[in-house]
Amino acid sequence: MEHQTIIFRRQPRIVAVSSIAGTKECEGVIGRYAETALSDDMFGESTYEKAECKMLSHVIDGAITNAHLRREDVDMIVSGDLLNQIISASFAARDFSVPFLGVYGACSTMAESLAVAAAFVDGGYCRRAVAATGSHFASAERQYRYPLELGTTRPPQSQWTVTGAGASLIAAEGDGVRITSATLGKVVDFGVTDVNNMGAAMAPAAADTILTYFRRTGKEPSEFDLIVTGDLGALGSRLLKDLTWEKGLDISENHVDCGEIVYNVIEDEFQGGSGAGCSALVLNSYLYSKMMTGSLKKVLFVATGALLSTTSSGQGESIPCIAHAVTLER
């Protein structure tokens, strides 16, 4: 690794994906590309947490099936979520009898799991790995904010946690989307303390990783069909473009944010979508579909995460954030 960036010499492939979207998410453009559309966000379970775990199991199994493989053909699962002790990912993994690495990067977890899984495959340590991430609006709300029954008013700068999950099956060979590099982000803290304003908190971390990637590799934004950030939402997306422009990098022509596009009418959802499932759903449905059909050929996927907890927020801590970037080529 040089200057935070790993160049994958063997270029591991995403050969199959699977995705699941909640009822609200299915109302938007992205919902049309999701493999499984939920008619009930409980997914037949008795608690929100069990529903979130079931969603992760569903997409992991789906990616394996879509690759025409069996569970025993997979060498490892790299997965994470937003809940304490990443219980959704851990509990899902117990059903598979496959080596498991639990990762946590908040809403950046999909990019982190992709980078870790691709590194294991590229290094020859395994042939096939599944990278998966998910979140659930109701479970995240009652862990990070307030019980739904309280009916707390949402401030205008807030985002809506996505109910959804996505999984990518990464293999050493085969037809698919190539993972050519990964840029690992640094923790960036601009002193934001408003736990409802995730876009403002995460935008500086996204800018830092994107600027690092382009400066160290010598690439230009125009080489990419899309530069996709994780879930900055409408406000965070504008801040990101301002921050990079101030440093001499203009990404305004081809930047899009998963949080901005996941819902149908963003005004109804305040700043848009967030949550670990936000970028996971968009990547493993819409983006993968567009890349496999040739509509998109080169994408810089930059998932962002706010590394806060209810304890740190309650103690008045600011919000440290991170962003990881993965280069995808078809």
C-alpha positions, -999 to 999 in steps of 0.1 A, spaced: 0 0 0 13 34 -10 -2 67 2 -33 50 16 -41 33 -17 -39 -4 -26 -36 -13 -62 -51 -48 -68 -28 -65 -92 -51 -95 -99 -82 -72 -100 -107 -93 -82 -142 -94 -97 -176 -88 -82 -192 -117 -100 -227 -116 -84 -247 -94 -61 -279 -95 -41 -300 -67 -26 -331 -62 -5 -350 -30 0 -376 -19 25 -411 -5 17 -401 31 16 -370 24 -4 -390 5 -30 -410 37 -38 -379 54 -53 -358 48 -84 -333 25 -66 -362 2 -54 -368 -9 -90 -333 -24 -92 -334 -42 -58 -336 -80 -62 -360 -84 -32 -387 -58 -24 -401 -61 11 -439 -56 16 -434 -56 53 -403 -41 70 -406 -66 98 -397 -93 72 -419 -118 91 -399 -114 123 -409 -104 158 -383 -76 163 -366 -50 141 -332 -64 150 -342 -99 139 -355 -85 106 -322 -67 100 -303 -99 107 -326 -118 83 -320 -92 56 -283 -97 58 -286 -135 57 -309 -132 27 -285 -111 6 -255 -132 15 -274 -163 4 -286 -145 -26 -252 -134 -38 -239 -170 -34 -269 -184 -53 -266 -158 -81 -230 -168 -86 -242 -205 -90 -223 -215 -60 -230 -233 -27 -222 -220 8 -193 -244 11 -177 -228 -20 -173 -195 -2 -140 -190 17 -150 -161 39 -177 -135 48 -168 -99 56 -198 -80 70 -209 -54 94 -239 -32 104 -248 -3 128 -260 -22 158 -240 -26 191 -214 -54 186 -225 -57 150 -250 -83 160 -269 -84 127 -237 -95 108 -225 -118 135 -258 -135 140 -262 -139 102 -228 -154 99 -236 -182 124 -259 -197 98 -232 -202 72 -203 -221 88 -179 -199 68 -149 -180 82 -162 -145 93 -146 -111 97 -169 -86 113 -161 -50 104 -174 -17 115 -171 16 97 -207 29 104 -221 39 70 -188 34 53 -189 -4 60 -198 -15 25 -167 1 11 -146 -12 40 -159 -48 36 -153 -46 -2 -117 -35 3 -110 -61 29 -125 -90 9 -108 -78 -23 -74 -77 -5 -78 -113 7 -88 -125 -28 -61 -104 -45 -34 -117 -21 -44 -153 -30 -55 -161 6 -89 -171 -6 -107 -176 -39 -142 -163 -31 -154 -139 -4 -187 -122 3 -188 -86 14 -222 -76 29 -237 -47 48 -272 -37 59 -292 -14 82 -328 -10 93 -346 23 100 -364 12 131 -335 -6 148 -311 23 142 -337 49 154 -341 33 188 -304 27 192 -291 61 181 -320 85 187 -354 79 202 -380 51 204 -404 53 175 -434 53 198 -422 87 212 -430 104 179 -401 128 181 -400 156 156 -372 153 130 -351 184 124 -347 196 88 -310 186 86 -317 150 95 -316 119 72 -336 88 71 -318 55 79 -323 31 49 -340 -2 55 -320 -24 31 -290 -46 26 -266 -56 -1 -240 -83 -7 -212 -87 -33 -196 -120 -41 -159 -113 -49 -139 -139 -69 -104 -142 -82 -117 -148 -117 -149 -147 -138 -171 -122 -156 -180 -92 -135 -171 -58 -122 -133 -55 -115 -121 -40 -82 -89 -22 -93 -79 -3 -62 -90 8 -27 -81 40 -8 -83 36 30 -95 68 47 -83 85 78 -104 96 107 -114 133 102 -132 154 128 -143 189 120 -159 195 154 -195 189 144 -215 179 174 -251 178 160 -260 141 158 -288 149 133 -264 166 108 -245 136 95 -239 152 61 -219 181 76 -200 158 98 -190 133 71 -184 156 41 -148 166 53 -138 129 55 -152 122 21 -133 152 7 -101 141 24 -102 106 9 -113 118 -26 -85 144 -27 -60 118 -15 -70 94 -42 -68 118 -71 -36 135 -59 -17 103 -52 -28 84 -83 -26 112 -108 -61 104 -121 -87 130 -131 -124 131 -122 -133 132 -159 -119 96 -162 -149 84 -141 -185 80 -152 -195 85 -116 -180 95 -83 -204 80 -58 -204 90 -21 -222 69 5 -248 89 23 -240 125 27 -275 135 17 -284 168 0 -266 191 24 -235 170 28 -232 165 -10 -231 203 -15 -205 207 12 -184 180 -4 -183 197 -38 -174 230 -21 -146 214 -1 -130 196 -31 -135 227 -53 -116 249 -28 -87 224 -30 -86 226 -68 -106 195 -76 -140 199 -94 -162 168 -91 -195 186 -97 -200 171 -132 -201 134 -122 -207 133 -85 -238 116 -71 -247 107 -35 -265 75 -26 -284 93 1 -297 118 -25 -310 92 -49 -323 64 -28 -357 80 -21 -383 92 -45 -388 128 -33 -360 140 -12 -380 169 3 -402 144 20 -372 127 36 -354 159 46 -318 155 35 -322 120 21 -310 85 31 -283 73 54 -273 41 72 -249 13 64 -276 -2 41 -278 30 20 -246 26 -1 -249 -12 1 -283 -12 -15 -274 13 -42 -241 -4 -51 -256 -39 -52 -286 -30 -73 -285 1 -94 -248 6 -98 -239 -30 -105 -267 -33 -130 -256 -2 -149 -220 -14 -149 -229 -49 -161 -250 -35 -190 -222 -11 -200 -240 21 -191 -213 28 -166 -177 17 -171 -157 33 -143 -170 43 -109 -153 56 -78 -173 43 -49 -167 63 -17 -188 52 13 -188 75 43 -193 68 80 -198 88 112 -180 70 140 -201 82 169 -220 64 197 -248 74 220 -223 74 248 -199 98 231 -227 121 219 -242 122 254 -208 132 268 -206 161 244 -179 146 220 -177 158 184 -183 133 156 -152 117 140 -158 104 105 -142 83 78 -145 75 41 -131 46 21 -129 46 -17 -130 16 -40 -124 19 -78 -148 -3 -99 -142 -9 -136 -161 -29 -162 
